[in-house]
Amino acid sequence: MKKFAALVAFAAVLGATPAFADTLENGYGNTFVVTLGTDTVRYHFNEDGTFGAIAPDGSVQHGRYEAANGQICFLGEGDARQCAPLVSGKNVGDTWEQADANGNQITVTIEAGRAHGAGHGHAH
């Protein structure tokens, strides 16, 4: 469960409601780089509600997310959900600071392209 919590720590990044859809849509095909302290996680979000994440130890995790009512929620094993508010108006090359789902201060950058390993599970 600790790894799941670390992977969704940044969960305040994206959303698919109309006011926030731009950040999520601008991130498709690109990489969200989230830094919390000395740990960095790289995320890839897909239009079908799935994501891949490369954890600080290099392991790759895959999961699902939902965006609604001004929040993004990451769906973990069983009924585990972690939700956070959304940030809008972000595009490739942007970097910003915000609170994560646990109230920690994180830095988020959208980088062009996808970091190797956290894709959709298909060969690209």
C-alpha positions as CSV (number, residue, x, y, z in Angstrom):
1,M,0.0,0.0,0.0
2,K,2.9,2.4,0.6
3,K,4.0,2.1,-3.0
4,F,0.4,2.9,-4.1
5,A,0.4,5.9,-1.8
6,A,3.7,7.2,-3.2
7,L,2.5,6.7,-6.8
8,V,-0.7,8.8,-6.3
9,A,0.9,11.4,-4.0
10,F,0.8,13.9,-6.9
11,A,-2.9,13.2,-7.5
12,A,-3.7,16.9,-7.7
13,V,-2.5,17.2,-11.2
14,L,-5.2,16.5,-13.8
15,G,-8.8,16.4,-14.6
16,A,-11.3,15.6,-17.4
17,T,-14.1,18.0,-16.5
18,P,-14.4,20.8,-19.2
19,A,-12.7,23.4,-17.1
20,F,-9.7,21.2,-16.4
21,A,-9.6,19.0,-19.5
22,D,-6.8,21.0,-21.1
23,T,-4.1,19.9,-18.7
24,L,-5.1,16.2,-19.0
25,E,-5.4,16.4,-22.8
26,N,-2.2,18.3,-23.2
27,G,-0.5,15.5,-21.2
28,Y,-1.7,12.6,-23.5
29,G,1.4,11.3,-25.2
30,N,3.7,13.1,-22.9
31,T,5.2,12.6,-19.4
32,F,4.1,14.2,-16.1
33,V,7.2,14.3,-13.9
34,V,6.3,14.6,-10.2
35,T,8.9,15.3,-7.6
36,L,8.3,15.0,-3.8
37,G,11.4,15.6,-1.8
38,T,14.1,13.4,-3.5
39,D,11.7,11.0,-5.2
40,T,10.5,11.5,-8.8
41,V,7.7,9.5,-10.4
42,R,7.0,9.7,-14.1
43,Y,3.4,9.3,-15.2
44,H,1.7,8.6,-18.6
45,F,-2.0,9.2,-18.8
46,N,-4.2,7.6,-21.5
47,E,-7.5,8.8,-22.9
48,D,-9.1,5.5,-21.9
49,G,-8.7,6.2,-18.2
50,T,-5.5,4.2,-17.6
51,F,-2.1,5.3,-16.6
52,G,1.4,4.0,-16.2
53,A,3.9,5.2,-13.7
54,I,7.7,4.7,-13.3
55,A,8.4,4.7,-9.6
56,P,11.7,6.1,-8.1
57,D,13.0,2.5,-7.8
58,G,12.4,2.0,-11.6
59,S,9.5,-0.3,-11.2
60,V,6.5,0.3,-13.5
61,Q,2.9,0.4,-12.1
62,H,-0.3,0.5,-14.1
63,G,-3.7,1.6,-12.9
64,R,-6.9,3.5,-13.6
65,Y,-7.9,7.0,-12.8
66,E,-11.2,8.9,-12.9
67,A,-11.8,12.6,-13.1
68,A,-15.1,14.2,-12.0
69,N,-16.5,16.9,-9.8
70,G,-13.3,18.9,-9.8
71,Q,-11.1,16.0,-8.6
72,I,-8.9,13.3,-10.0
73,C,-9.1,9.9,-8.2
74,F,-6.6,7.1,-8.6
75,L,-8.1,3.6,-8.2
76,G,-6.0,1.2,-6.2
77,E,-6.4,-2.5,-5.3
78,G,-9.8,-3.3,-4.0
79,D,-11.7,-0.2,-3.2
80,A,-8.7,2.0,-2.5
81,R,-9.1,5.5,-3.9
82,Q,-7.0,8.6,-3.5
83,C,-8.4,11.9,-4.7
84,A,-7.2,15.4,-5.0
85,P,-8.2,18.7,-6.5
86,L,-7.3,19.6,-10.1
87,V,-5.0,22.1,-11.8
88,S,-6.0,23.6,-15.1
89,G,-4.2,25.5,-17.9
90,K,-1.0,23.5,-18.0
91,N,0.9,22.4,-21.1
92,V,4.1,20.7,-22.2
93,G,7.1,22.6,-20.8
94,D,5.1,24.0,-17.8
95,T,6.4,23.4,-14.2
96,W,4.4,24.3,-11.1
97,E,4.2,23.6,-7.4
98,Q,1.1,22.4,-5.6
99,A,-0.1,20.3,-2.8
100,D,-0.6,16.6,-3.4
101,A,-3.4,14.3,-2.1
102,N,-1.7,14.1,1.3
103,G,-1.0,17.9,1.6
104,N,2.7,17.6,0.8
105,Q,4.2,20.2,-1.5
106,I,5.2,18.7,-4.9
107,T,6.7,20.0,-8.2
108,V,5.1,18.9,-11.5
109,T,6.5,19.3,-15.0
110,I,5.0,18.1,-18.3
111,E,7.7,16.9,-20.5
112,A,7.3,16.2,-24.2
113,G,7.2,12.6,-25.2
114,R,7.0,9.5,-23.0
115,A,9.7,8.2,-20.7
116,H,10.4,4.6,-21.5
117,G,8.6,2.0,-19.6
118,A,5.3,3.5,-18.4
119,G,3.2,3.3,-21.5
120,H,-0.1,1.7,-22.1
121,G,1.3,-1.8,-22.0
122,H,1.6,-2.0,-25.8
123,A,4.7,-1.7,-27.9
124,H,4.9,1.9,-29.2
